[in-house]
């Protein structure tokens, strides 16, 4: 496909989505499904005017997905306006630790026994498919910072945490395949990949998010400086937290999410736990610079401006990457074995992992548990981990197998979860309101 045709196709797609966006929200359909269908129509499944060889474009795919994930993780962190000691955090923490570990373990077990993959490749596949997706799961995430719904909060928090928490299992799988040093008896993996990388990433993100937020608010309140350019503030904090975490060999995804959570925590404390409604709507009549320097409204204005910009960035990256996923799908990927594996993953492994992980958590009812079990949307995070693994020298046979399983799982998830998200969430909202 030439660049002029590509521009025309992408432009037409964006126009269509912009025009029908309000209609799509009422249908059992999502914008992401439209992007996927468009990509598939252009790729080998359709007219064949554009195709992407994932194996030869692994590095490009990894970088594109990396940008999309870090932007989305920061956005997810900013949405969670709940004190860190609030009991609501218990559920996403359990889901991102216990449930995710069980998911990786059972995917690996099924992959060894059924798909006949080596143990290292099986664990790697589990790590690729275990994280939920913060980019494509907008339909089940918190709608705004006032949203205290436990289901939405749990799914948003889980998506923010498990993209980074899955990394140790990626490194373990690569290590068992001889592509990464685990150390004698796995000591390096435990100390560096688990303890330090997780703890260091969270610490760095929390520290930078807190310091930057306090410093910017101080400049605005006391000196009327650092005004405007909130998009640069967002991108700067994301890149600074992510890069600093990588420099010290910790997990940048966790750092970015922690930075978003920390910035929101600073705003919540500075606003005396009250968010002015006129700031939330971002439609206030008046001077935005006056609002930015106001001691009461300034913190919420800063966080709100950053959140609005990040959400726009997130949508743009979503269009590009889902189009690429659709164009990368091949008829050879759609085999009975792949669909059987995906059915086991969605209908057995996820529900068991969720219910086991939430044992003892009394605040989540049976309805919420069942919906959490269903809404485990795969997407851009899995694309990133696939690209990361392919770039580390996977044997060609394993690379092709993992690519087929990953892209097929993502495509099925986008379609199946996309069809069910609107009716199920509407039903849940009506039931919850009663």
RACORKA-V479631 format. One record per residue. PSI is psi in radians with two decimals (NA if undefined). Layout:
PSI + PSI
This chain:
2.27 + 2.86 + -0.65 + -0.67 + -0.72 + -0.77 + -0.76 + -0.76 + -0.84 + -0.73 + -0.75 + -0.70 + -0.77 + -0.68 + -0.76 + -0.82 + -0.73 + -0.64 + -0.69 + 0.14 + -0.78 + -0.55 + -0.72 + -0.62 + -0.40 + -0.20 + 2.82 + 1.13 + 2.63 + 2.79 + -0.62 + -0.65 + -0.65 + -0.75 + -0.76 + -0.80 + -0.73 + -0.78 + -0.74 + -0.64 + -0.56 + -0.41 + -2.83 + -0.44 + -0.30 + -2.05 + -0.24 + 0.42 + -0.25 + 2.33 + 2.71 + 2.15 + 1.85 + -0.64 + -0.67 + -0.28 + 0.42 + -0.74 + -0.77 + -0.77 + -0.72 + -0.80 + -0.73 + -0.79 + -0.62 + -0.82 + -0.79 + -0.72 + -0.76 + -0.66 + -0.76 + -0.65 + -0.71 + -0.71 + -0.79 + -0.73 + -0.69 + -0.47 + -0.36 + 1.48 + 1.11 + 2.37 + 2.52 + -0.41 + 0.07 + 2.50 + -0.34 + -0.49 + -0.33 + -0.69 + -0.94 + -0.56 + -0.74 + -0.74 + -0.67 + -0.14 + -1.26 + -0.92 + -0.70 + -0.71 + -0.75 + -0.66 + -0.82 + -0.78 + -0.77 + -0.61 + -0.75 + -0.76 + -0.84 + -0.66 + -0.61 + -0.82 + -0.65 + -0.90 + -0.14 + 0.62 + 2.64 + 2.74 + -0.78 + -0.77 + -0.60 + -0.77 + -0.69 + -0.74 + -0.72 + -0.73 + -0.59 + -0.69 + -0.17 + -0.69 + 2.49 + 2.90 + 2.12 + -0.29 + -0.80 + -0.06 + 0.46 + -0.49 + -0.33 + 0.15 + 2.97 + 2.44 + -0.62 + -3.14 + -0.20 + -0.16 + 2.05 + 0.21 + 2.27 + -0.61 + -0.90 + -0.72 + -0.74 + -0.78 + -0.66 + -0.81 + -0.70 + -0.80 + -0.61 + -0.61 + -0.69 + -0.20 + -0.61 + -0.62 + -0.29 + -0.31 + -0.72 + -0.61 + -0.56 + -0.82 + -0.61 + -0.79 + -0.77 + -0.65 + -0.74 + -0.36 + 0.03 + 0.32 + 0.07 + 2.51 + 2.03 + -0.20 + 2.86 + 2.21 + 0.38 + 0.27 + -0.72 + -0.68 + -0.81 + -0.79 + -0.83 + -0.93 + -0.51 + -1.17 + -0.98 + -0.84 + -0.68 + -0.93 + -0.74 + -0.70 + -0.81 + -0.75 + -0.80 + -0.80 + -0.76 + -0.72 + -0.87 + -0.73 + -0.74 + -0.84 + -0.80 + -0.77 + -0.81 + -0.73 + -0.78 + -0.75 + -0.68 + -0.77 + -0.72 + -0.72 + -0.74 + -0.57 + 0.02 + 0.66 + 3.09 + 0.70 + 2.61 + -3.02 + 0.71 + -0.42 + -0.62 + -0.61 + -0.76 + -0.92 + -0.66 + -0.78 + -0.67 + -0.92 + -0.71 + -0.82 + -0.80 + -0.84 + -0.74 + -0.70 + -0.71 + -0.63 + -0.67 + 0.28 + 0.74 + -3.12 + 1.99 + -0.56 + -0.77 + -0.63 + -0.74 + -0.76 + -0.76 + -0.62 + -0.74 + -0.78 + -0.71 + -0.70 + -0.74 + -0.64 + -0.68 + -0.77 + -0.76 + -0.78 + -0.67 + -0.43 + 0.20 + 0.62 + 0.28 + 2.22 + 2.03 + 2.24 + -0.60 + -0.45 + -0.70 + -0.72 + -0.34 + 0.46 + 0.45 + 2.45 + 2.18 + -3.10 + 2.12 + -0.48 + -0.61 + -0.69 + -0.70 + -0.51 + -0.03 + 2.27 + -0.55 + -0.76 + -0.35 + -0.84 + -0.78 + -0.62 + -0.76 + -0.90 + -0.68 + -0.72 + -0.76 + -0.72 + -0.76 + -0.79 + -0.76 + -0.66 + -0.64 + -0.77 + -0.73 + -0.75 + -0.70 + -0.80 + -0.60 + -0.77 + -0.89 + -0.81 + -0.64 + -0.60 + -0.75 + -0.74 + -0.79 + -0.73 + -0.40 + -0.20 + 2.41 + 2.56 + -0.48 + -0.33 + -0.41 + 1.47 + 2.79 + -0.65 + -0.72 + -0.78 + -0.62 + -0.73 + -0.74 + -0.69 + -0.75 + -0.72 + -0.82 + -0.71 + -0.34 + -0.94 + -0.88 + -0.88 + -0.74 + -0.78 + -0.70 + -0.86 + -0.64 + -0.70 + -0.46 + 0.22 + 2.24 + -0.18 + 1.86 + -0.31 + -0.27 + 2.09 + 3.11 + -0.69 + -0.82 + -0.69 + -0.73 + -0.69 + -0.69 + -0.68 + -0.59 + -0.77 + 1.27 + 1.40 + 2.21 + 2.67 + -2.13 + -0.62 + -0.73 + -0.63 + -0.74 + -0.86 + -0.60 + -0.85 + -0.69 + -0.81 + -0.73 + -0.58 + -0.10 + 0.26 + 0.61 + 2.46 + 2.56 + -0.70 + -0.82 + -0.67 + -0.78 + -0.68 + -0.81 + -0.61 + -0.79 + -0.80 + -0.71 + -0.89 + -0.64 + -0.72 + -0.73 + -0.80 + -0.81 + -0.70 + -0.76 + -0.72 + -0.93 + -0.84 + -0.56 + -0.68 + -0.59 + -0.29 + -0.77 + -0.94 + -0.68 + -0.74 + -0.60 + -0.75 + -0.73 + -0.73 + -0.72 + -0.75 + -0.73 + -0.68 + -0.56 + NA
